[in-house]
Amino acid sequence: METALAKLQLAIVAKPITSLPPVPTVSDVEAMFARHYPASPKPMDISCFPPDFILQFDDKTSYDTILSYQILTDNNYTFSLAPWSDDARCQTQAWSVPVTIDIHGIPPHAFHMKSLSVLLDPYCDIETYTMDKKKQVSVPLKAMH
């Protein structure tokens, strides 16, 4: 997991902002680079994360060059460019109702309140919690945001 996340440090999200049918494919993005950006660095990998594409680069200079374009365009498609982030396309929603969360699979060495805080503090306030140290599999807690 850490290796995959480290690899994404040099990834760009290409989000279609205009397109004619059909929906763009990885082959369309590859062709766009070949026809309209022949002198530009090419991604070492292009993957589809519908409706977006992830352009993976193997060096910072190539990444920075393409990211500086801000958009990629050809006769059929236009893509806005943004750096990949761990929370790409994630949304947060505030809630005002207490919820109970069961967390399973906490390893014995991480079975304490500090682990819960690291995991949940960015998202909610822990009001109460119970740890079953005999089972070491479930942590019911009440949280509010």
C-alpha positions in Angstrom: 0.0 0.0 0.0 2.8 2.4 0.9 4.6 1.7 -2.3 1.4 2.4 -4.3 0.9 5.7 -2.5 4.5 6.7 -2.9 4.2 6.0 -6.7 1.2 8.4 -6.8 3.3 11.3 -5.6 4.2 11.8 -9.3 0.6 11.3 -10.6 -1.7 13.8 -12.2 -5.5 13.5 -12.4 -6.8 14.4 -15.8 -10.5 15.2 -15.5 -12.6 15.5 -18.7 -14.2 18.9 -18.8 -15.5 18.7 -22.4 -15.9 15.7 -24.7 -17.9 14.6 -27.6 -19.3 11.1 -27.5 -17.9 8.5 -27.2 -16.5 8.8 -23.7 -12.7 9.1 -23.8 -10.6 6.0 -23.2 -6.9 5.4 -22.2 -6.2 4.9 -25.9 -7.6 8.4 -26.6 -5.4 10.0 -24.0 -2.3 8.1 -25.3 -3.2 9.3 -28.9 -3.7 12.9 -27.6 -0.1 12.9 -26.3 1.2 11.3 -29.5 -0.6 13.7 -31.9 -0.8 17.0 -30.0 2.0 16.9 -27.5 4.8 15.0 -29.4 7.7 17.1 -27.8 6.2 16.8 -24.3 7.1 14.2 -21.7 4.9 11.1 -21.8 3.3 9.4 -18.8 4.9 6.1 -18.0 1.4 4.8 -17.2 -2.2 6.0 -17.9 -5.0 4.4 -16.0 -8.7 5.1 -16.0 -10.4 6.1 -12.7 -13.9 6.8 -14.3 -14.6 9.4 -15.4 -11.0 10.6 -14.8 -7.6 9.4 -15.9 -4.4 9.1 -13.8 -1.2 10.1 -15.6 1.8 8.5 -13.8 5.2 10.0 -14.4 8.6 8.5 -13.3 10.4 11.8 -12.7 9.6 15.2 -11.2 10.6 17.2 -14.2 8.2 15.5 -16.5 5.4 15.7 -13.9 6.0 19.4 -13.4 6.1 20.1 -17.1 2.7 18.4 -17.8 1.1 19.8 -14.7 2.1 23.3 -15.8 -0.1 23.0 -18.9 -3.2 23.0 -16.6 -5.2 21.5 -19.5 -4.7 19.0 -22.2 -6.8 19.3 -25.3 -7.3 18.0 -28.8 -10.1 18.0 -31.4 -12.4 15.8 -29.3 -11.5 16.1 -25.6 -10.3 18.7 -23.0 -9.0 17.6 -19.6 -8.2 19.8 -16.6 -5.0 18.7 -14.8 -4.5 18.5 -11.0 -2.0 16.8 -8.8 -3.2 13.5 -7.4 -4.0 13.6 -3.7 -4.9 10.9 -1.3 -8.4 12.3 -1.0 -9.0 12.8 -4.7 -12.7 12.9 -5.4 -13.5 12.3 -1.7 -16.1 14.4 0.0 -16.8 15.1 3.6 -20.2 15.7 5.1 -20.7 17.2 8.5 -23.2 15.3 10.7 -24.9 16.3 13.9 -26.3 13.0 14.9 -24.2 10.6 17.2 -23.1 7.5 15.4 -21.7 4.2 16.7 -18.7 2.8 14.8 -17.4 -0.7 15.2 -13.7 -1.0 14.3 -12.4 -4.5 13.8 -8.9 -5.9 13.3 -6.9 -3.6 15.6 -3.5 -5.4 16.3 -2.6 -5.9 19.9 0.3 -3.4 19.9 -2.1 -0.6 18.7 -4.9 -1.4 21.1 -5.2 1.8 23.0 -6.9 5.2 22.9 -4.1 6.9 21.0 -4.7 4.6 18.0 -8.3 5.7 17.9 -7.4 9.3 18.1 -4.9 9.1 15.2 -7.5 7.2 13.1 -10.6 9.4 13.9 -9.5 12.8 15.1 -9.4 14.3 11.6 -13.0 13.3 11.1 -14.9 13.4 14.4 -14.7 13.8 18.1 -14.8 10.6 20.2 -17.4 11.0 23.0 -17.2 7.5 24.5 -15.4 4.3 23.6 -15.1 0.7 24.8 -12.2 -1.6 24.1 -12.7 -5.4 24.5 -9.1 -6.4 25.1 -10.0 -10.1 25.4 -11.5 -10.2 21.9 -9.3 -7.5 20.5 -11.5 -7.3 17.5 -14.1 -4.7 18.1 -14.2 -1.1 19.3 -17.7 0.4 19.6 -17.5 4.1 20.0 -19.8 7.1 19.8 -18.7 10.0 17.7 -19.9 13.4 16.8 -18.7 15.8 14.1 
